[in-house]
């Protein structure tokens, strides 16, 4: 009797071993996938948003989407004064102030007003803002997409340099020639040579050239001859 019980237990244990192995493999796969997912999250944490302007960070201050205003024509000519468009963010608890902006490709940069950003806030700078930053006296022409190195100096955070591009207009300006990338196809894809080649193949095979008669016309003529 005992031997029968032991045999039953050993058989039950043998059936359980494959199940335990399958569960272990499944658990290992789940942990591997979870680890990969965690790695992907950490990699995307440092990715930058796809926007047109320049971005830079120094201390608790962030410069976001910095752009030189769109010119009225095709470019900013040398000697022009250009308004700087950007956002300042302050992740700290204390306020900080933009005290100076310098540009090697301009005579000077003027800040009108007190450019202070309170802690845990953000502030917009532009043509219609209460505080404006103007790049004065460009030393060379600047067109869409070209950049101008600017150095931002803050009272507490310090300074940072970034290349600020000229803003691309939302709509195309001025008359431009339309370019056809692919010309319009003729009526026949194969052209005149292809049609001639098809006709010669039909003649060599003994097939008659196509005529205006339809499939119903021979039947009508046969019926007419029979009744006659």
PyMOL commands that set and color helices and strands:
alter all, ss='L'
color gray80, all
select helices_A, chain A and resi 2-44+191-204+215-227
alter helices_A, ss='H'
color red, helices_A
select strands_A, chain A and resi 54-58+61-68+75-76+82-90+96-103+106-112+115-117+121-125+132-138+142-143+147-154+158-166
alter strands_A, ss='S'
color yellow, strands_A
deselect
rebuild
show_as cartoon
